[in-house]
């Protein structure tokens, strides 16, 4: 068993990619198959975090997640331009 923890963990939610899992949320993961085990309270925390991100995306569809910014290599000036538009 491995504990999944840390920054920049993502998962799809409601058919959309790159929802950030809260860095403070730790849960066990099978090192062989990747199965995750969460308690009902952990699932509730994850659901609330994803719903918050989903609402933010609906309000401003051009908002990028931090992981998308890092993976695509956007410079800070480009990020600021996106946020202002």
OpenMM code with the backbone's topology and positions (N, CA, C; nanometers):
from openmm import Vec3, app, unit

residues = "UNK UNK UNK UNK UNK UNK UNK UNK UNK UNK UNK UNK UNK UNK UNK UNK UNK UNK UNK UNK UNK UNK UNK UNK UNK UNK UNK UNK UNK UNK UNK UNK UNK UNK UNK UNK UNK UNK UNK UNK UNK UNK UNK UNK UNK UNK UNK UNK UNK UNK UNK UNK UNK UNK UNK UNK UNK UNK UNK UNK UNK UNK UNK UNK UNK UNK UNK UNK UNK UNK UNK UNK UNK UNK UNK UNK UNK UNK UNK UNK UNK UNK UNK UNK UNK".split()
positions = [
    Vec3(0.0839, -0.1179, 0.0000),
    Vec3(0.0000, 0.0000, 0.0000),
    Vec3(0.0884, 0.1242, 0.0000),
    Vec3(0.0511, 0.2203, -0.0812),
    Vec3(0.1216, 0.3476, -0.0924),
    Vec3(0.0215, 0.4570, -0.0551),
    Vec3(0.0700, 0.5628, 0.0083),
    Vec3(-0.0169, 0.6756, 0.0423),
    Vec3(-0.0035, 0.7818, -0.0661),
    Vec3(-0.1154, 0.8179, -0.1259),
    Vec3(-0.1169, 0.9252, -0.2252),
    Vec3(-0.1273, 1.0574, -0.1507),
    Vec3(-0.0303, 1.1453, -0.1742),
    Vec3(-0.0318, 1.2752, -0.1090),
    Vec3(0.0486, 1.3740, -0.1908),
    Vec3(0.0320, 1.5023, -0.1617),
    Vec3(0.1140, 1.6038, -0.2259),
    Vec3(0.0390, 1.6898, -0.3254),
    Vec3(0.1163, 1.7747, -0.3912),
    Vec3(0.0638, 1.8706, -0.4867),
    Vec3(0.0514, 1.8111, -0.6261),
    Vec3(-0.0284, 1.8763, -0.7080),
    Vec3(-0.0415, 1.8488, -0.8515),
    Vec3(-0.0949, 1.7104, -0.8850),
    Vec3(-0.1759, 1.6549, -0.7954),
    Vec3(-0.2478, 1.5317, -0.8291),
    Vec3(-0.3805, 1.5749, -0.8902),
    Vec3(-0.4169, 1.5136, -0.9992),
    Vec3(-0.5417, 1.5511, -1.0655),
    Vec3(-0.6239, 1.4281, -1.0976),
    Vec3(-0.7474, 1.4556, -1.1307),
    Vec3(-0.8363, 1.3496, -1.1759),
    Vec3(-0.9484, 1.4126, -1.2555),
    Vec3(-1.0115, 1.3342, -1.3385),
    Vec3(-1.1269, 1.3824, -1.4141),
    Vec3(-1.2477, 1.3876, -1.3224),
    Vec3(-1.3376, 1.4821, -1.3518),
    Vec3(-1.4597, 1.4970, -1.2743),
    Vec3(-1.5700, 1.5385, -1.3697),
    Vec3(-1.6765, 1.4618, -1.3718),
    Vec3(-1.7907, 1.4884, -1.4600),
    Vec3(-1.7475, 1.5059, -1.6057),
    Vec3(-1.6543, 1.4220, -1.6478),
    Vec3(-1.6101, 1.4220, -1.7863),
    Vec3(-1.5087, 1.5294, -1.8229),
    Vec3(-1.4643, 1.6074, -1.7266),
    Vec3(-1.3650, 1.7117, -1.7526),
    Vec3(-1.2332, 1.6747, -1.6838),
    Vec3(-1.1207, 1.6964, -1.7532),
    Vec3(-0.9906, 1.6586, -1.6964),
    Vec3(-0.9336, 1.7643, -1.6019),
    Vec3(-0.8304, 1.7258, -1.5310),
    Vec3(-0.7438, 1.8158, -1.4545),
    Vec3(-0.8088, 1.8887, -1.3379),
    Vec3(-0.8888, 1.8179, -1.2610),
    Vec3(-0.9356, 1.8741, -1.1351),
    Vec3(-0.8302, 1.8419, -1.0296),
    Vec3(-0.7899, 1.9433, -0.9553),
    Vec3(-0.6842, 1.9246, -0.8558),
    Vec3(-0.7380, 1.8582, -0.7298),
    Vec3(-0.6699, 1.7530, -0.6866),
    Vec3(-0.6998, 1.6892, -0.5584),
    Vec3(-0.6337, 1.7751, -0.4505),
    Vec3(-0.7047, 1.8108, -0.3432),
    Vec3(-0.6439, 1.8938, -0.2388),
    Vec3(-0.5136, 1.8316, -0.1870),
    Vec3(-0.4111, 1.9139, -0.1744),
    Vec3(-0.2797, 1.8660, -0.1306),
    Vec3(-0.2860, 1.8030, 0.0081),
    Vec3(-0.3775, 1.8493, 0.0901),
    Vec3(-0.3873, 1.7987, 0.2276),
    Vec3(-0.4589, 1.6639, 0.2361),
    Vec3(-0.5230, 1.6213, 0.1280),
    Vec3(-0.5978, 1.4958, 0.1288),
    Vec3(-0.5041, 1.3789, 0.0976),
    Vec3(-0.4889, 1.2894, 0.1947),
    Vec3(-0.4053, 1.1707, 0.1786),
    Vec3(-0.4935, 1.0469, 0.1855),
    Vec3(-0.4650, 0.9493, 0.0977),
    Vec3(-0.5417, 0.8251, 0.0985),
    Vec3(-0.4556, 0.7127, 0.0419),
    Vec3(-0.4833, 0.5882, 0.0820),
    Vec3(-0.4051, 0.4745, 0.0336),
    Vec3(-0.4380, 0.4382, -0.1112),
    Vec3(-0.3331, 0.3956, -0.1816),
    Vec3(-0.3458, 0.3542, -0.3219),
    Vec3(-0.2694, 0.2227, -0.3391),
    Vec3(-0.3275, 0.1306, -0.4139),
    Vec3(-0.2602, 0.0040, -0.4442),
    Vec3(-0.1477, 0.0308, -0.5433),
    Vec3(-0.0237, -0.0100, -0.5113),
    Vec3(0.0879, 0.0144, -0.6028),
    Vec3(0.0813, -0.0695, -0.7304),
    Vec3(0.0018, -0.1755, -0.7296),
    Vec3(-0.0082, -0.2618, -0.8474),
    Vec3(-0.1148, -0.2171, -0.9461),
    Vec3(-0.2342, -0.1914, -0.8946),
    Vec3(-0.3457, -0.1619, -0.9857),
    Vec3(-0.3928, -0.0165, -0.9795),
    Vec3(-0.3477, 0.0591, -0.8785),
    Vec3(-0.3869, 0.1994, -0.8675),
    Vec3(-0.5203, 0.2215, -0.7988),
    Vec3(-0.5824, 0.1161, -0.7482),
    Vec3(-0.7098, 0.1317, -0.6772),
    Vec3(-0.6896, 0.2220, -0.5558),
    Vec3(-0.7876, 0.3083, -0.5322),
    Vec3(-0.7800, 0.4033, -0.4212),
    Vec3(-0.8828, 0.3646, -0.3147),
    Vec3(-0.8466, 0.3859, -0.1894),
    Vec3(-0.9371, 0.3614, -0.0794),
    Vec3(-0.9557, 0.4909, -0.0020),
    Vec3(-1.0809, 0.5378, 0.0022),
    Vec3(-1.1111, 0.6609, 0.0754),
    Vec3(-1.2284, 0.6368, 0.1688),
    Vec3(-1.2255, 0.7085, 0.2789),
    Vec3(-1.3387, 0.7052, 0.3711),
    Vec3(-1.4477, 0.7965, 0.3160),
    Vec3(-1.5655, 0.7873, 0.3728),
    Vec3(-1.6752, 0.8732, 0.3271),
    Vec3(-1.6430, 1.0202, 0.3515),
    Vec3(-1.5721, 1.0524, 0.4587),
    Vec3(-1.5367, 1.1926, 0.4832),
    Vec3(-1.4329, 1.2421, 0.3821),
    Vec3(-1.3408, 1.1552, 0.3408),
    Vec3(-1.2441, 1.1934, 0.2377),
    Vec3(-1.3133, 1.2152, 0.1037),
    Vec3(-1.4101, 1.1308, 0.0723),
    Vec3(-1.4853, 1.1460, -0.0522),
    Vec3(-1.5636, 1.2769, -0.0497),
    Vec3(-1.6190, 1.3115, 0.0644),
    Vec3(-1.6929, 1.4372, 0.0776),
    Vec3(-1.6005, 1.5575, 0.0561),
    Vec3(-1.4801, 1.5531, 0.1138),
    Vec3(-1.3815, 1.6605, 0.0950),
    Vec3(-1.3461, 1.6740, -0.0530),
    Vec3(-1.3219, 1.5614, -0.1184),
    Vec3(-1.2866, 1.5615, -0.2597),
    Vec3(-1.4014, 1.6159, -0.3449),
    Vec3(-1.5222, 1.5720, -0.3162),
    Vec3(-1.6391, 1.6195, -0.3910),
    Vec3(-1.6579, 1.7697, -0.3767),
    Vec3(-1.6432, 1.8207, -0.2552),
    Vec3(-1.6576, 1.9646, -0.2324),
    Vec3(-1.5510, 2.0430, -0.3080),
    Vec3(-1.4278, 1.9934, -0.3069),
    Vec3(-1.3187, 2.0615, -0.3777),
    Vec3(-1.3437, 2.0623, -0.5282),
    Vec3(-1.3891, 1.9491, -0.5817),
    Vec3(-1.4154, 1.9414, -0.7256),
    Vec3(-1.5340, 2.0285, -0.7653),
    Vec3(-1.6371, 2.0320, -0.6837),
    Vec3(-1.7527, 2.1172, -0.7152),
    Vec3(-1.7137, 2.2647, -0.7151),
    Vec3(-1.6283, 2.3033, -0.6211),
    Vec3(-1.5812, 2.4423, -0.6163),
    Vec3(-1.5046, 2.4760, -0.7445),
    Vec3(-1.4154, 2.3858, -0.7859),
    Vec3(-1.3398, 2.4082, -0.9090),
    Vec3(-1.4317, 2.4101, -1.0304),
    Vec3(-1.5327, 2.3246, -1.0310),
    Vec3(-1.6272, 2.3180, -1.1428),
    Vec3(-1.7036, 2.4494, -1.1562),
    Vec3(-1.7476, 2.5052, -1.0433),
    Vec3(-1.8189, 2.6329, -1.0452),
    Vec3(-1.7279, 2.7452, -1.0953),
    Vec3(-1.6011, 2.7428, -1.0507),
    Vec3(-1.5052, 2.8435, -1.0970),
    Vec3(-1.4846, 2.8334, -1.2481),
    Vec3(-1.4787, 2.7112, -1.2993),
    Vec3(-1.4611, 2.6917, -1.4437),
    Vec3(-1.5831, 2.7418, -1.5212),
    Vec3(-1.7014, 2.7219, -1.4638),
    Vec3(-1.8241, 2.7677, -1.5306),
    Vec3(-1.8292, 2.9210, -1.5337),
    Vec3(-1.7824, 2.9840, -1.4273),
    Vec3(-1.7839, 3.1305, -1.4208),
    Vec3(-1.6801, 3.1915, -1.5133),
    Vec3(-1.5657, 3.1261, -1.5279),
    Vec3(-1.4600, 3.1759, -1.6150),
    Vec3(-1.3960, 3.0574, -1.6866),
    Vec3(-1.4484, 3.0222, -1.8031),
    Vec3(-1.3995, 2.9030, -1.8728),
    Vec3(-1.2540, 2.9116, -1.9179),
    Vec3(-1.1933, 3.0290, -1.9120),
    Vec3(-1.0537, 3.0414, -1.9553),
    Vec3(-0.9557, 3.0223, -1.8408),
    Vec3(-1.0050, 2.9978, -1.7207),
    Vec3(-0.9164, 2.9766, -1.6057),
    Vec3(-0.8445, 2.8431, -1.6228),
    Vec3(-0.7149, 2.8450, -1.6035),
    Vec3(-0.6337, 2.7245, -1.6105),
    Vec3(-0.6007, 2.6769, -1.4695),
    Vec3(-0.5892, 2.5457, -1.4541),
    Vec3(-0.5409, 2.4941, -1.3268),
    Vec3(-0.3903, 2.5161, -1.3200),
    Vec3(-0.3367, 2.5146, -1.2002),
    Vec3(-0.1924, 2.5303, -1.1840),
    Vec3(-0.1173, 2.4232, -1.2602),
    Vec3(-0.1687, 2.3013, -1.2602),
    Vec3(-0.1000, 2.1934, -1.3297),
    Vec3(-0.0972, 2.2204, -1.4798),
    Vec3(-0.2069, 2.2684, -1.5371),
    Vec3(-0.2095, 2.2996, -1.6789),
    Vec3(-0.1077, 2.4078, -1.7119),
    Vec3(-0.0968, 2.5059, -1.6241),
    Vec3(0.0004, 2.6134, -1.6453),
    Vec3(0.1416, 2.5558, -1.6467),
    Vec3(0.1716, 2.4710, -1.5516),
    Vec3(0.3058, 2.4129, -1.5420),
    Vec3(0.3333, 2.3204, -1.6607),
    Vec3(0.2382, 2.2325, -1.6926),
    Vec3(0.2609, 2.1341, -1.7978),
    Vec3(0.2691, 2.1962, -1.9367),
    Vec3(0.1972, 2.3042, -1.9594),
    Vec3(0.2008, 2.3658, -2.0905),
    Vec3(0.3137, 2.4669, -2.1028),
    Vec3(0.3783, 2.4984, -1.9910),
    Vec3(0.4911, 2.5901, -1.9946),
    Vec3(0.4516, 2.7351, -2.0157),
    Vec3(0.3284, 2.7693, -1.9794),
    Vec3(0.2881, 2.9092, -1.9919),
    Vec3(0.3743, 2.9972, -1.9027),
    Vec3(0.4145, 3.1092, -1.9568),
    Vec3(0.4881, 3.2047, -1.8758),
    Vec3(0.3890, 3.2844, -1.7921),
    Vec3(0.4363, 3.3435, -1.6831),
    Vec3(0.3483, 3.4161, -1.5938),
    Vec3(0.2756, 3.5293, -1.6673),
    Vec3(0.3410, 3.5949, -1.7602),
    Vec3(0.2767, 3.7026, -1.8354),
    Vec3(0.1592, 3.6483, -1.9160),
    Vec3(0.1751, 3.5285, -1.9722),
    Vec3(0.0662, 3.4673, -2.0476),
    Vec3(-0.0504, 3.4320, -1.9561),
    Vec3(-0.0178, 3.3823, -1.8379),
    Vec3(-0.1216, 3.3489, -1.7409),
    Vec3(-0.1985, 3.4743, -1.7015),
    Vec3(-0.1272, 3.5829, -1.6768),
    Vec3(-0.1930, 3.7082, -1.6394),
    Vec3(-0.2812, 3.7585, -1.7521),
    Vec3(-0.2369, 3.7434, -1.8769),
    Vec3(-0.3190, 3.7843, -1.9912),
    Vec3(-0.4484, 3.7023, -1.9961),
    Vec3(-0.4375, 3.5738, -1.9720),
    Vec3(-0.5556, 3.4867, -1.9722),
    Vec3(-0.6512, 3.5263, -1.8609),
    Vec3(-0.5969, 3.5531, -1.7426),
    Vec3(-0.6803, 3.5874, -1.6280),
    Vec3(-0.7509, 3.7218, -1.6481),
    Vec3(-0.6892, 3.8131, -1.7205),
    Vec3(-0.7484, 3.9443, -1.7410),
    Vec3(-0.8532, 3.9431, -1.8501),
    Vec3(-0.8453, 3.8487, -1.9435),
    Vec3(-0.9402, 3.8486, -2.0566),
    Vec3(-1.0727, 3.7852, -2.0180),
] * unit.nanometer
topology = app.Topology()
chain = topology.addChain("A")
for resn in residues:
    res = topology.addResidue(resn, chain)
    for name in ("N", "CA", "C"):
        topology.addAtom(name, app.Element.getBySymbol(name[0]), res)
